[in-house]
Amino acid sequence: MRRILKPLWILLAVFFLVEAWLWDHLRPVIAWAVNLVAWERLKVRLAALVEELPPWAVLIVFVVPFVVLLPLKFLELYFIVRHQWAGAIFILVLAKLLGLGVTAFIFDVTRPKLLQMAWFRWVYELMLAWLAKAHAITDQIKHRIKEWAAALRQRARRWFWLMKPGRGSRLLRRLARIRRRVQAQPAE
């Protein structure tokens, strides 16, 4: 049974790591986009609003991006039903980037209040533990892939070295010289 579930766990770990990578890398992009537009007063007001709200109300603020992006999910489903794959993929990527980016921005603002709720803190710590476990599962595979890639690069370097201009003719001359020596030796 473990043999059957291992690829599923690896796939789940890779998916989780991709989500975590997107989360980490979209946060600065969204911060840059928000800083591009002069929304300083809005950001200050949002932070002040979150500071005044109780933790359960901050949870509603945290869930708002999911609700706002729901129409994009329906549009994506519409494109899939109509077999318009390019539109569906575009909307999927757009919704994923917007969703993760805006959620990362709002989570940064709301995290202190959200972590005051015991169940949210437990879920947050569980996610961090899953992230560590996903790294533990995939780090072995990444190490094997890096070793394989290094060996492949080494072989490619050898072949390219042999294919350098003039290198092949030298090799052929050496082989011809060895052949002549072998042929010139008296047969015993």
C-alpha positions in Angstrom: 0.0 0.0 0.0 2.9 2.4 0.8 4.3 1.8 -2.7 1.0 2.9 -4.2 0.6 6.0 -2.0 4.2 7.2 -2.3 3.7 8.9 -5.7 0.5 10.5 -4.5 2.4 11.9 -1.5 5.2 13.2 -3.7 2.7 14.8 -6.1 0.9 16.4 -3.1 4.2 17.6 -1.7 5.2 19.2 -5.0 1.8 20.9 -5.3 2.1 22.2 -1.8 5.6 23.5 -2.5 4.5 25.2 -5.7 1.8 27.0 -3.8 4.2 28.0 -1.1 6.7 29.2 -3.7 4.0 31.2 -5.5 3.0 32.7 -2.1 6.6 33.7 -1.2 7.3 35.1 -4.7 4.1 36.9 -5.3 4.1 38.9 -2.1 6.9 41.2 -3.2 5.2 41.6 -6.7 1.9 42.6 -5.1 3.7 44.9 -2.7 5.4 46.5 -5.7 2.1 46.8 -7.6 0.3 48.3 -4.5 3.2 50.7 -4.0 3.0 51.7 -7.7 -0.4 53.1 -7.2 -0.5 55.8 -4.5 -2.6 53.8 -2.1 -0.7 54.8 1.1 -3.8 56.2 2.8 -5.8 53.1 1.8 -3.1 50.8 3.2 -2.8 52.9 6.4 -6.6 52.8 6.8 -6.8 49.1 6.2 -4.1 48.5 8.8 -6.0 50.8 11.2 -9.3 49.1 10.5 -7.8 45.6 11.1 -6.2 46.9 14.3 -9.6 48.0 15.6 -11.5 44.9 14.5 -11.9 41.8 16.7 -10.2 38.6 15.4 -13.4 37.0 14.0 -14.1 40.1 11.9 -10.5 40.1 10.6 -11.2 36.6 9.4 -14.0 38.1 7.2 -11.5 40.6 5.8 -9.1 37.7 5.0 -11.9 35.7 3.2 -13.0 38.7 1.0 -10.4 38.0 -1.8 -11.7 34.5 -2.2 -15.3 35.8 -2.7 -14.2 38.6 -5.0 -12.3 36.1 -7.3 -15.3 33.7 -7.4 -16.6 35.3 -10.7 -13.2 34.5 -12.3 -13.6 30.9 -11.3 -17.1 30.8 -12.9 -15.6 32.4 -16.1 -12.9 29.8 -16.1 -15.5 27.0 -15.8 -17.5 28.7 -18.7 -14.4 28.6 -20.9 -13.8 24.9 -20.0 -17.4 23.9 -20.9 -17.1 25.8 -24.2 -13.8 24.0 -24.9 -11.9 27.3 -25.2 -8.7 26.1 -23.6 -6.6 29.2 -24.1 -9.1 31.4 -22.4 -9.6 28.9 -19.6 -5.8 28.7 -19.0 -5.4 32.4 -19.1 -8.2 32.9 -16.6 -6.8 30.1 -14.4 -3.4 31.7 -14.3 -4.9 35.2 -13.8 -7.1 34.0 -10.9 -4.2 32.1 -9.3 -1.8 35.1 -9.5 -4.4 37.6 -8.3 -5.7 35.3 -5.6 -2.4 34.4 -4.1 -1.0 37.9 -4.5 -3.9 39.7 -2.9 -4.3 37.0 -0.2 -0.6 37.3 0.6 -0.9 41.1 0.9 -4.0 40.9 3.1 -2.6 38.0 5.2 0.5 40.2 6.0 -1.9 42.9 7.3 -4.2 40.5 9.2 -1.8 37.9 10.5 -1.3 39.2 14.0 -5.1 39.4 14.6 -5.7 36.1 13.0 -3.1 34.3 15.0 -4.9 35.4 18.2 -7.6 32.8 17.4 -6.4 29.4 18.7 -7.9 27.4 15.9 -6.3 29.6 13.2 -2.9 29.5 15.0 -3.3 25.7 15.0 -4.1 25.6 11.2 -1.2 28.0 10.5 1.3 25.9 12.5 -0.1 22.7 10.7 0.5 24.4 7.3 4.1 25.2 8.4 4.6 21.6 9.5 3.2 20.3 6.2 5.5 22.7 4.3 8.5 21.3 6.3 7.3 17.7 5.5 6.8 18.5 1.8 10.4 19.8 1.7 11.6 16.6 3.5 9.8 14.4 0.9 11.0 16.3 -2.1 14.5 17.2 -1.0 15.7 13.6 -1.6 14.3 13.6 -5.1 15.7 17.1 -5.8 19.1 15.8 -4.7 18.9 12.8 -7.0 17.9 15.0 -9.9 20.8 17.4 -9.2 23.2 14.4 -9.2 21.8 13.1 -12.4 22.0 16.6 -14.1 25.6 17.0 -12.9 26.5 13.6 -14.5 24.7 14.5 -17.7 26.5 17.9 -17.8 29.8 16.1 -17.3 29.1 13.7 -20.2 28.0 16.6 -22.4 31.2 18.5 -21.7 33.2 15.4 -22.7 31.3 15.1 -25.9 31.6 18.8 -26.7 35.3 18.6 -26.0 35.6 15.9 -28.6 33.6 17.8 -31.1 35.7 21.0 -30.9 37.1 22.0 -34.2 40.1 19.9 -35.0 39.5 17.7 -32.0 37.8 15.0 -34.0 40.5 14.9 -36.6 43.1 14.5 -33.9 41.1 11.6 -32.5 40.9 10.0 -35.9 44.7 10.6 -36.5 45.5 8.9 -33.2 43.2 6.0 -34.0 44.9 5.6 -37.5 48.4 5.8 -35.9 47.4 3.1 -33.4 46.1 0.9 -36.2 49.3 1.4 -38.2 51.4 0.4 -35.2 49.3 -2.7 -34.6 49.5 -3.7 -38.3 53.3 -3.0 -38.4 54.0 -5.3 -35.5 55.3 -8.7 -36.7 52.8 -11.5 -36.3 53.9 -14.1 -33.9 
